[in-house]
Amino acid sequence: MRRSLGALLGLAALALSGAAEAPTPVRLEVVLAEAPAPRLSDYGLFQDAAARSPSPGVTPYDLNTPLFSDYAAKHRFIFTPDGQSATYRPDGPLEFPVGTVLVKTFAFAPDMRAPQVGERHVETRLLIRKAEGWTALAYVWNAEQAEAVLKRTGARLDVAFIDPAGAPQAISYLVPNQNQCKTCHSADGELVPIGPKARNLNRDLDYGHRTENQLAAWRRLGHLSGGPDPAAARRTAVWDDLSEPLESRARAYLDANCAHCHNPAGMASTSGLFLGVEETRPAHLGVGKAPVAAGRGSGGLAVSIAPGHPERSIMVYRMGSNDPGVMMPELGRTLVHAEGVALVADYIESLAP
């Protein structure tokens, strides 16, 4: 049974009064406030200042195939108000209730081949479902790793690390401003989540005390209602799991990294290039498709995907560039994801010319 906004605020007041049993309850009054909190700790999402231990009711989650973000580690959590749950949808993001908070912390270790050793948080992004829609907020961590503060105008942060291939990297990490958040998180002009689709959540996760399918765990914990048994539900492939089919892995990668804009309701809808895993029409997937607006972004190439020829494919050319006027995706990375480019190139090469 769903509770009204007034009831949610009443629960928030109860939590703030100290009547709740949870040691550090999520502060619904802060979550639902019109103005964003100046500090991440104001929400009560974590029991510790370093945001390593989630509060009761805040659940970790992971995705089968995530968006690439310069090799950053990402720590994801969900909170839904007591008695409120997301509604299952077979396609697209789940339908989340008012009061939902989706948390994603970006972190780097000195050597990303051992990401847990010396890891430091860079920023934590919140997507909060208010009565009027979603709000995106970015909080940047201080040098002491004791607090993250709101940065509505974004920021640039110098980050150095060794990447998973053993190469040293020094990047100017982008904390997006609110307009940039809307560029990617947009469907028909409305701000929406990207990653938490049922098919991308359909995987096992080690919760420490038990390993459980996430869809089943979310139902058990009250975060999700409806939908089939996970074994019968759709599932996004894991992009780097070599035991899965090449096509499934490549389509999953394009879905996670490109389809948030390249879909009929997204910011790149006029391109006619739609890269979600639900798309089946070859031309809309880019096969033999000329770009709507040619320019230097095409690299002098004729089509998005030239079957059997990744070297002739605009898609591979743009994924392999870090030139701001050429690169795709346009936001969210400064480095070329060599492993992702290789996957898509292998997929295109496997297509019959």
GIRA-V59764 format. One record per residue. N is the residue number from 0. RES is the residue in one small letter. SS is DSSP state (H for helix, E for strand, C for the rest). BURIAL is # if it has 16 or more other C-alpha atoms within 10 Angstrom, else .. D_LAST is the distance of its C-alpha to the last C-alpha in Angstrom with 2 decimals. Layout:
{{N & RES & SS & BURIAL & D_LAST} {N & RES & SS & BURIAL & D_LAST}}
//
This chain:
{{0 & m & C & . & 54.04} {1 & r & C & . & 53.03} {2 & r & C & . & 55.70} {3 & s & C & . & 56.42} {4 & l & H & . & 56.08} {5 & g & H & . & 59.86} {6 & a & H & . & 59.80} {7 & l & H & # & 57.22} {8 & l & H & # & 59.47} {9 & g & H & . & 62.35} {10 & l & H & # & 60.52} {11 & a & H & # & 59.86} {12 & a & H & # & 63.56} {13 & l & H & . & 64.41} {14 & a & H & # & 62.14} {15 & l & H & # & 63.68} {16 & s & H & . & 67.15} {17 & g & C & . & 66.63} {18 & a & C & . & 66.93} {19 & a & C & . & 63.49} {20 & e & C & . & 63.51} {21 & a & C & . & 60.34} {22 & p & C & . & 61.35} {23 & t & C & # & 59.08} {24 & p & C & # & 57.99} {25 & v & C & # & 55.22} {26 & r & C & # & 57.09} {27 & l & H & # & 55.88} {28 & e & H & # & 58.18} {29 & v & H & # & 56.34} {30 & v & H & # & 52.89} {31 & l & C & # & 53.81} {32 & a & C & . & 55.81} {33 & e & C & . & 54.88} {34 & a & C & . & 54.84} {35 & p & C & # & 52.70} {36 & a & C & # & 54.62} {37 & p & C & . & 55.07} {38 & r & E & . & 54.39} {39 & l & H & # & 51.98} {40 & s & H & # & 54.98} {41 & d & H & . & 56.53} {42 & y & H & # & 54.28} {43 & g & C & # & 55.46} {44 & l & C & # & 51.96} {45 & f & E & # & 52.84} {46 & q & C & # & 56.01} {47 & d & C & . & 55.89} {48 & a & C & . & 55.73} {49 & a & C & # & 52.67} {50 & a & C & # & 50.66} {51 & r & C & . & 49.86} {52 & s & C & . & 51.73} {53 & p & E & # & 50.82} {54 & s & C & # & 53.66} {55 & p & C & # & 54.27} {56 & g & C & # & 51.86} {57 & v & E & # & 49.13} {58 & t & E & # & 46.33} {59 & p & E & # & 43.61} {60 & y & E & # & 40.02} {61 & d & C & # & 36.57} {62 & l & C & # & 32.94} {63 & n & C & # & 30.10} {64 & t & C & # & 27.82} {65 & p & C & # & 29.70} {66 & l & C & # & 29.10} {67 & f & C & # & 29.03} {68 & s & C & # & 32.23} {69 & d & C & # & 32.67} {70 & y & C & # & 33.17} {71 & a & C & # & 36.22} {72 & a & E & # & 37.56} {73 & k & E & # & 38.07} {74 & h & E & # & 40.91} {75 & r & E & # & 40.64} {76 & f & E & # & 43.47} {77 & i & E & # & 44.24} {78 & f & E & # & 47.61} {79 & t & C & # & 48.49} {80 & p & C & # & 52.13} {81 & d & C & . & 54.28} {82 & g & C & . & 53.70} {83 & q & C & # & 50.53} {84 & s & C & # & 47.02} {85 & a & E & # & 43.45} {86 & t & E & # & 42.10} {87 & y & C & # & 39.03} {88 & r & C & . & 35.94} {89 & p & C & . & 32.75} {90 & d & C & . & 30.61} {91 & g & C & # & 31.46} {92 & p & E & # & 34.43} {93 & l & C & # & 37.52} {94 & e & E & # & 40.38} {95 & f & C & # & 42.93} {96 & p & C & # & 46.67} {97 & v & C & # & 48.86} {98 & g & C & # & 50.01} {99 & t & C & # & 46.78} {100 & v & E & # & 46.05} {101 & l & E & # & 42.70} {102 & v & E & # & 43.33} {103 & k & E & # & 40.90} {104 & t & E & # & 42.33} {105 & f & E & # & 40.32} {106 & a & E & # & 41.64} {107 & f & E & # & 41.16} {108 & a & C & # & 42.76} {109 & p & C & # & 43.58} {110 & d & E & # & 41.05} {111 & m & H & # & 38.21} {112 & r & H & . & 37.78} {113 & a & H & . & 41.05} {114 & p & C & # & 40.77} {115 & q & C & . & 44.04} {116 & v & C & . & 46.16} {117 & g & C & . & 47.75} {118 & e & C & . & 45.46} {119 & r & E & # & 46.49} {120 & h & E & # & 45.66} {121 & v & E & # & 44.42} {122 & e & E & # & 44.23} {123 & t & E & # & 44.41} {124 & r & E & # & 42.79} {125 & l & E & # & 44.21} {126 & l & E & # & 42.84} {127 & i & E & # & 45.89} {128 & r & E & # & 45.94} {129 & k & E & # & 48.92} {130 & a & C & . & 50.31} {131 & e & C & . & 48.71} {132 & g & E & . & 45.27} {133 & w & E & # & 43.60} {134 & t & E & # & 44.89} {135 & a & E & # & 43.07} {136 & l & E & # & 45.30} {137 & a & E & # & 44.83} {138 & y & E & # & 47.57} {139 & v & E & # & 47.75} {140 & w & E & # & 49.49} {141 & n & C & . & 52.52} {142 & a & C & . & 53.04} {143 & e & C & . & 55.26} {144 & q & C & . & 52.59} {145 & a & C & . & 55.34} {146 & e & C & # & 54.15} {147 & a & E & # & 51.27} {148 & v & E & # & 52.17} {149 & l & E & # & 50.53} {150 & k & C & # & 48.53} {151 & r & C & # & 47.66} {152 & t & C & . & 46.76} {153 & g & C & # & 44.43} {154 & a & E & . & 44.82} {155 & r & E & . & 43.31} {156 & l & E & . & 44.10} {157 & d & E & . & 43.78} {158 & v & E & . & 42.25} {159 & a & E & # & 41.79} {160 & f & E & # & 40.36} {161 & i & E & # & 38.44} {162 & d & C & # & 34.94} {163 & p & C & . & 33.59} {164 & a & C & . & 32.15} {165 & g & C & . & 35.63} {166 & a & C & . & 35.14} {167 & p & E & . & 37.97} {168 & q & E & . & 37.15} {169 & a & E & . & 39.40} {170 & i & E & . & 38.24} {171 & s & E & . & 39.83} {172 & y & E & # & 39.21} {173 & l & E & # & 39.03} {174 & v & E & # & 41.18} {175 & p & C & # & 39.99} {176 & n & C & # & 42.49} {177 & q & H & # & 42.74} {178 & n & H & . & 40.73} {179 & q & H & . & 37.83} {180 & c & H & # & 38.02} {181 & k & H & # & 37.61} {182 & t & H & # & 34.45} {183 & c & H & # & 32.50} {184 & h & C & # & 34.76} {185 & s & E & # & 34.54} {186 & a & E & # & 33.87} {187 & d & C & . & 35.15} {188 & g & C & . & 37.40} {189 & e & E & . & 38.95} {190 & l & E & # & 38.91} {191 & v & C & # & 37.32} {192 & p & C & # & 36.39} {193 & i & C & # & 32.80} {194 & g & C & # & 32.66} {195 & p & C & # & 35.04} {196 & k & E & # & 32.95} {197 & a & H & # & 34.04} {198 & r & H & # & 30.67} {199 & n & H & # & 30.69} {200 & l & H & # & 34.31} {201 & n & C & # & 33.80} {202 & r & C & # & 34.56} {203 & d & E & # & 37.63} {204 & l & E & # & 39.73} {205 & d & E & . & 42.66} {206 & y & C & . & 45.60} {207 & g & C & . & 47.95} {208 & h & C & . & 50.19} {209 & r & C & . & 47.45} {210 & t & E & . & 43.69} {211 & e & E & . & 42.50} {212 & n & E & . & 39.49} {213 & q & H & # & 39.59} {214 & l & H & # & 39.43} {215 & a & H & # & 42.34} {216 & a & H & # & 44.19} {217 & w & H & # & 43.85} {218 & r & H & # & 45.30} {219 & r & H & . & 48.09} {220 & l & H & . & 48.94} {221 & g & C & # & 48.89} {222 & h & C & # & 45.87} {223 & l & E & # & 43.82} {224 & s & E & # & 44.67} {225 & g & C & . & 42.78} {226 & g & C & . & 39.45} {227 & p & C & . & 38.64} {228 & d & C & . & 39.23} {229 & p & H & # & 36.73} {230 & a & H & . & 35.39} {231 & a & H & . & 34.46} {232 & a & C & . & 33.17} {233 & r & C & . & 29.67} {234 & r & C & # & 28.74} {235 & t & C & # & 26.44} {236 & a & C & # & 24.85} {237 & v & C & # & 26.28} {238 & w & C & # & 23.75} {239 & d & C & # & 25.11} {240 & d & C & . & 26.03} {241 & l & C & . & 23.94} {242 & s & C & . & 25.17} {243 & e & C & . & 23.12} {244 & p & C & . & 19.45} {245 & l & H & # & 17.00} {246 & e & H & # & 15.50} {247 & s & H & . & 19.13} {248 & r & H & # & 20.27} {249 & a & H & # & 17.71} {250 & r & H & # & 18.35} {251 & a & H & # & 22.04} {252 & y & H & # & 21.96} {253 & l & H & # & 20.46} {254 & d & H & # & 22.98} {255 & a & H & # & 25.84} {256 & n & H & # & 25.10} {257 & c & C & # & 23.61} {258 & a & C & # & 24.29} {259 & h & C & # & 28.03} {260 & c & C & # & 27.34} {261 & h & C & # & 23.94} {262 & n & C & # & 25.23} {263 & p & C & # & 26.96} {264 & a & C & # & 30.37} {265 & g & C & # & 29.58} {266 & m & C & # & 30.28} {267 & a & C & # & 26.73} {268 & s & H & # & 26.66} {269 & t & H & . & 26.49} {270 & s & H & # & 23.11} {271 & g & C & # & 21.48} {272 & l & C & # & 19.44} {273 & f & C & # & 20.67} {274 & l & C & # & 19.86} {275 & g & C & # & 22.33} {276 & v & C & # & 21.49} {277 & e & C & . & 22.81} {278 & e & C & # & 20.13} {279 & t & C & . & 17.70} {280 & r & C & . & 16.42} {281 & p & C & . & 12.80} {282 & a & C & # & 14.04} {283 & h & C & # & 17.00} {284 & l & C & # & 15.08} {285 & g & C & # & 13.52} {286 & v & E & # & 9.96} {287 & g & C & # & 9.76} {288 & k & C & # & 13.51} {289 & a & C & # & 15.85} {290 & p & C & # & 18.91} {291 & v & C & . & 22.11} {292 & a & C & . & 24.18} {293 & a & C & . & 22.74} {294 & g & C & . & 24.85} {295 & r & H & . & 25.04} {296 & g & H & # & 23.38} {297 & s & H & # & 20.04} {298 & g & C & . & 20.64} {299 & g & C & . & 19.75} {300 & l & C & # & 16.08} {301 & a & C & # & 14.66} {302 & v & E & # & 12.88} {303 & s & C & # & 13.65} {304 & i & E & # & 10.26} {305 & a & C & # & 7.36} {306 & p & C & # & 4.63} {307 & g & C & # & 5.17} {308 & h & C & # & 7.87} {309 & p & H & # & 11.03} {310 & e & H & . & 13.10} {311 & r & H & # & 11.73} {312 & s & E & # & 12.22} {313 & i & H & # & 15.68} {314 & m & H & # & 16.11} {315 & v & H & # & 16.25} {316 & y & H & # & 18.37} {317 & r & H & # & 20.84} {318 & m & H & # & 21.14} {319 & g & C & # & 21.89} {320 & s & C & # & 24.67} {321 & n & C & # & 28.29} {322 & d & C & . & 29.22} {323 & p & C & . & 30.79} {324 & g & C & . & 29.33} {325 & v & C & # & 25.72} {326 & m & C & # & 25.52} {327 & m & C & # & 24.26} {328 & p & C & # & 26.08} {329 & e & C & # & 28.85} {330 & l & C & . & 31.63} {331 & g & C & # & 32.44} {332 & r & C & # & 31.39} {333 & t & C & # & 32.32} {334 & l & C & # & 30.38} {335 & v & C & # & 26.70} {336 & h & C & # & 25.80} {337 & a & H & . & 24.17} {338 & e & H & . & 23.56} {339 & g & H & # & 21.89} {340 & v & H & # & 19.62} {341 & a & H & # & 18.67} {342 & l & H & # & 17.98} {343 & v & H & # & 15.63} {344 & a & H & # & 13.85} {345 & d & H & # & 13.57} {346 & y & H & # & 12.25} {347 & i & H & # & 9.44} {348 & e & H & # & 8.71} {349 & s & H & . & 8.90} {350 & l & C & . & 6.26} {351 & a & C & . & 3.82} {352 & p & C & . & 0.00}}
//
